[in-house]
Amino acid sequence: MNQQVASPTVRTTCPYCGVGCGVLATPQADGSVAIAGDPDHPANFGRLCSKGSALGETLSLDGRLLYPEIAGDRASWDEALDRVAGTFRQTIDQFGPDSVAIFGSGQLLTEDYYVANKLMKGFIGSGNMDTNSRLCMASSVAGHKRAFGSDTVPGNYEDLELADLIVLVGSNLGWCHPVLYQRIVKAKAERPDMRVVLIDPRRTVTADIADLHLAVQSDGDSALFVGLLAHLAQHGLTAPDFIADHTSGYSAALMVAEDWPLERVAEAAGVPPKAVEIFYSWFAQTEKVVTVYSQGVNQSASGTDKVNAIINCHLATGRIGRAGMGPFSVTGQPNAMGGREVGGLANMLAAHMDFTPETIDRVGRFWGSNTVAKAPGLKAVDMFAAMARGEIKAVWIMATNPVDSMPEADAVRAALVACPFVVVSDMSARTDTGITAHVRLPAAGWGEKDGTVTNSERRISRQRPFLALPGEARPDWWIVKEVARRMGFGQSFDYESPAQIFAEHVALTAFENEGSRSLDLTGLGGADYATLAPTQWPVRRKPTARMFGDGRFLTPDGKARFVPVLPPPPFAPPPGSFILNTGRVRDHWHTMTRTGKAARLSAHYAEPFVELHPADAERLNIRRATLVRLSNRHGSAVVRALVTDRQRPGHLFAPMHWTDQFASSGRVDALVTAKVDPVSSQPALKMAEVHAEPVNVRLYGFFVAASRPTLDAGYWAIAEAIGGLRGELAWFEEPADLAAWLRTAFALPDTAAVQSVRDARSGRSSFAVIKDGRLVVALYAAPDPVLVSRQWASGLLEADDLSAVAVLAGRPGADMPDSGAIVCSCFSVGINTITSAITQQGCSTVEAVGACTKAGTNCGSCRAEIRGIIHARGLQAAE
């Protein structure tokens, strides 16, 4: 028998957030892949977050789409590609090019994006290609273009370490961009005089490093920065020479801002005037200021104005394009920036060119096409609305899940169901979007793909393959190329490799550029694609670290533009309603098609939940860990109550990750109104108006099982566990026979012995099925939320020689210590282990706990939680 050996280590790039961390992937002899941070990559210098560290645990073929399908039946590639190309061609011939559309994703590589955009806008002749980047970055794009004349991020990550003041606006950096967060933590430890201001309605874990937290009400950040501009001008703290020589529009912007004195700002933002005064004084007195903003700014009906209000303050002080200063948009997806570079948004053509007669002609000549789209296409929300009206009759969705991620997600699902022809390219065999598809195409996933991505600091990095393509999966660029060929465009899509596509992209950025466009990759022409090192664009002769330091911008007159911004009126929902803010949790990614495979990533939060303030919970009679129904005219969701003072009263937070694949009713974006920013068309995903009420539950349950059940319960949520699954249950009507329910749900044979115990006084019961000393299933039920330790119970799936008594007891014996709920996902360290280190080992600092348990010593995202446990234990000791 031949013995397998480990393969060489491959340098690649993480597929999660826009930080763009370098990863070292080493396939092992047993088929697993060892994952480590790349110490030489300038984005992360070897650091990885919990999600990145667990990448090796997400590479199984479970749930993979491995073969083309037509109407749910396996098909050959020729059959599937012919069906796609033929239907698109027939639809275009009958209804015109605007009757078809492509909806892509920041999960696509730049080469995939380039070919898809070229097909739609260059040869089909419609602008109808948009992506899920519309949901996260469109307002930044629009704000950059209004101010700078181009979609260009001025600074880089090093500026975060060089700044003396960092202002985080609508950014939970600690959870959503943990590696950047750790770079700031390290810099602050080395330079204690560095200050951090957090502007966010929630007291997120990022507040752990904040010297000042402004808990603004929704959209209150607009007033803060408009008022800051007025404050800087009134106190003579602007840069008059920079304003005069390098900007335009200052007087108009200031005229609006002057109506916003500090007291009015404080009222509009919902924060104390003294806190606003401190923020203003710190910004005014500090030369090196970086303002980092993310989805809390972008995902707003006034997101573009927010971006420009921030940029206005940096332009007024000349704090842009120099070390340690500038406005900094951090992207949510691994290749949101790369998609923007090649025209992945409906209002962009290609290579950062807009739809003008000059650029349409230029791109047409470069591509050799006389059918280039003449106008922008439909943007995400409008695209699905047009589909619902029957105007779009064929759509191709690539590497994304809009049935869960789009606002008014139920209406999006209905639009796809009604659409005559839906194509989905994905690596997952079953997603809520894929279920609606007429044709499903198996796409390559991370570890199999070969191409480039661009991170938030304009740095192009390679994703390199280290796994063979499974089944009949193919790269997205190849799939698009084959459809283009069958549609009659083969001569212009004769690509044999991603290197060839990248070279064409490089050439287009340089074509007739001559400094008029910041995206210029001239210096990469002829570069060795295989060994391409992480490189910041523009690359004319050499990479450029910072932009606009010379005061020259990409506007017609070379000057940056101030934009007058009028803050929106405060959003106050009717009495009895709440403002729902959606977002991410630390250990999950988008709709969990990848992270949902890793048991340790589900250990921190294993089911959908809603954060609400204790006062609101008391008023509504919502008890901790009970179920809450969120509803409005668009839809409803049933989620777990997490009562916390991190929330403002009247505000709720619910993560957007859970889908019908993981929970019975957890799709929170079904509740979000499809209201968009008028400039960028980015949806306001942070400001849904919802009603909240307790759910009348007759019986709660929790189970661990070796195999996946078929669940029939009012509420359920499942998550991976090592050796099987774990799940939460709730019945709105109590089953007549819980043992019979168990047999049906878990398809137990008649020969399986179901052992049980029941406490008649409390109504609690436990059930266990054990075969040959191994657990098949354990179920715990109670009238109140089940108190069984989830980590201990999940650990039973790995145990040998189990006895029914130990399982039915619902608590560990002395020989099975319980680590408790997971706090540190990187090293699977639970709260009981941390508490023991504090109480038994005398650990009184986060560093000491880390030295004792390893918790918090990798990505550091759990450090705030550890500090909270230490603080709580200290208070108990003092009582």
JOZI-V446789 format. One record per backbone hydrogen bond with DSSP energy under -1.0 kcal/mol. NH is the residue of the N-H (numbers start at 1). CO is the residue of the C=O. Records with the same first field share a line. If there is no record, write none. Layout:
# JOZI-V446789
NH = CO, CO
This chain:
# JOZI-V446789
7 = 27
10 = 25
12 = 23
14 = 21
18 = 331
20 = 17
23 = 12
24 = 36
25 = 10
26 = 34
28 = 32
31 = 28
34 = 26
36 = 24
38 = 22
41 = 38
45 = 41
46 = 38
47 = 44
53 = 49
54 = 50
55 = 52
57 = 54
58 = 55
64 = 61
65 = 427
69 = 440
70 = 73
71 = 438
73 = 70
75 = 68
80 = 76
81 = 77
82 = 78
83 = 79
84 = 80
85 = 81
86 = 82
87 = 83
88 = 84
89 = 85
90 = 86
91 = 87
92 = 88
93 = 89
94 = 90
95 = 91
96 = 92
99 = 96
100 = 97
101 = 394
102 = 128
103 = 396
104 = 130
108 = 105
110 = 452
113 = 109
114 = 110
115 = 111
116 = 112
117 = 113
118 = 114
119 = 115
120 = 116
121 = 117
122 = 118
123 = 119
124 = 119
125 = 120
126 = 120
129 = 127
130 = 102
132 = 104
134 = 131
135 = 132
136 = 133
137 = 133
141 = 137
142 = 138
143 = 139
144 = 140
145 = 141
146 = 142
147 = 143
148 = 144
149 = 145
152 = 150
159 = 156
160 = 157
161 = 158
162 = 158
163 = 159
164 = 288
165 = 288
166 = 195
167 = 290
168 = 197
169 = 292
170 = 199
173 = 171
175 = 172
176 = 172
177 = 173
181 = 177
182 = 178
183 = 179
184 = 180
185 = 181
186 = 182
187 = 183
188 = 184
189 = 185
190 = 186
191 = 187
194 = 191
195 = 164
197 = 166
198 = 212
199 = 168
200 = 214
203 = 646
204 = 202
207 = 204
208 = 205
209 = 206
210 = 207
211 = 196
212 = 196
214 = 198
216 = 214
217 = 269
220 = 217
224 = 220
225 = 221
226 = 222
227 = 223
228 = 224
229 = 225
230 = 226
231 = 227
232 = 228
233 = 229
234 = 230
235 = 231
236 = 233
237 = 232
239 = 316
243 = 239
244 = 240
245 = 241
246 = 242
247 = 243
248 = 560
253 = 249
254 = 250
255 = 251
256 = 252
257 = 253
258 = 254
259 = 256
260 = 257
265 = 261
266 = 262
267 = 263
268 = 264
269 = 265
270 = 266
271 = 266
276 = 272
277 = 273
278 = 274
279 = 275
280 = 276
281 = 277
282 = 278
283 = 279
284 = 280
285 = 281
289 = 287
290 = 165
291 = 326
292 = 167
293 = 328
294 = 169
296 = 170
297 = 294
298 = 294
299 = 295
300 = 298
303 = 300
306 = 302
307 = 303
308 = 304
309 = 305
310 = 306
311 = 307
312 = 308
313 = 309
314 = 310
315 = 311
316 = 312
319 = 314
320 = 318
325 = 322
326 = 289
328 = 291
330 = 293
335 = 106
339 = 335
340 = 336
341 = 337
342 = 338
344 = 339
348 = 345
349 = 353
353 = 350
356 = 354
360 = 356
361 = 357
362 = 358
363 = 359
364 = 360
365 = 361
366 = 362
367 = 363
368 = 364
369 = 364
373 = 121
377 = 346
383 = 379
384 = 380
385 = 381
386 = 382
387 = 383
388 = 384
389 = 385
390 = 387
391 = 386
393 = 99
394 = 99
395 = 421
396 = 101
397 = 423
398 = 103
399 = 425
404 = 401
405 = 401
406 = 402
408 = 672
409 = 669
412 = 408
413 = 409
414 = 410
415 = 411
416 = 412
417 = 413
418 = 414
419 = 415
423 = 395
424 = 439
425 = 397
426 = 441
429 = 63
435 = 431
436 = 433
437 = 434
438 = 422
439 = 422
440 = 69
441 = 424
443 = 426
444 = 474
448 = 445
449 = 445
451 = 463
453 = 461
455 = 459
456 = 18
458 = 455
460 = 535
461 = 453
463 = 451
466 = 447
467 = 447
472 = 66
473 = 470
474 = 442
479 = 475
480 = 476
481 = 477
482 = 478
483 = 479
484 = 480
485 = 481
486 = 482
487 = 483
488 = 485
489 = 484
492 = 489
493 = 490
495 = 493
501 = 497
502 = 498
503 = 499
504 = 500
505 = 501
506 = 502
507 = 503
508 = 504
509 = 505
510 = 506
511 = 507
513 = 510
516 = 513
520 = 518
523 = 539
524 = 521
525 = 522
527 = 524
535 = 460
537 = 458
539 = 520
547 = 154
551 = 548
553 = 558
554 = 148
558 = 555
560 = 246
561 = 147
562 = 248
577 = 574
578 = 690
579 = 650
580 = 688
581 = 652
592 = 589
596 = 592
597 = 594
598 = 595
610 = 640
611 = 653
612 = 642
617 = 613
618 = 614
619 = 615
620 = 616
622 = 617
625 = 641
626 = 623
628 = 639
629 = 693
630 = 637
631 = 691
632 = 635
637 = 630
638 = 665
639 = 628
640 = 608
641 = 626
642 = 610
644 = 612
647 = 644
651 = 648
652 = 579
653 = 611
654 = 581
656 = 583
662 = 659
663 = 659
664 = 716
668 = 666
670 = 667
671 = 668
675 = 673
677 = 682
681 = 677
684 = 675
685 = 683
686 = 299
687 = 684
688 = 580
690 = 578
691 = 631
693 = 629
695 = 627
697 = 695
698 = 731
699 = 731
700 = 782
701 = 729
702 = 780
703 = 727
704 = 778
705 = 725
706 = 776
710 = 745
715 = 730
717 = 728
718 = 662
719 = 726
721 = 724
724 = 721
725 = 705
726 = 719
727 = 703
728 = 717
729 = 701
730 = 715
731 = 699
741 = 737
742 = 738
743 = 739
744 = 740
745 = 741
746 = 742
747 = 744
748 = 743
752 = 749
755 = 768
757 = 766
759 = 764
763 = 759
765 = 781
766 = 757
767 = 779
768 = 755
769 = 777
771 = 774
774 = 771
776 = 769
777 = 769
778 = 704
779 = 767
780 = 702
781 = 765
782 = 700
793 = 789
794 = 790
795 = 791
797 = 794
798 = 795
799 = 796
802 = 773
807 = 803
808 = 804
809 = 805
810 = 807
816 = 813
823 = 829
824 = 829
829 = 824
831 = 821
832 = 819
833 = 819
834 = 830
835 = 831
836 = 832
837 = 833
838 = 834
839 = 835
840 = 836
841 = 836
843 = 837
849 = 845
850 = 846
851 = 847
852 = 848
853 = 849
854 = 850
857 = 854
863 = 860
866 = 862
867 = 863
868 = 864
869 = 865
870 = 866
871 = 867
872 = 868
873 = 869
874 = 870
875 = 871
876 = 872
877 = 873
878 = 874
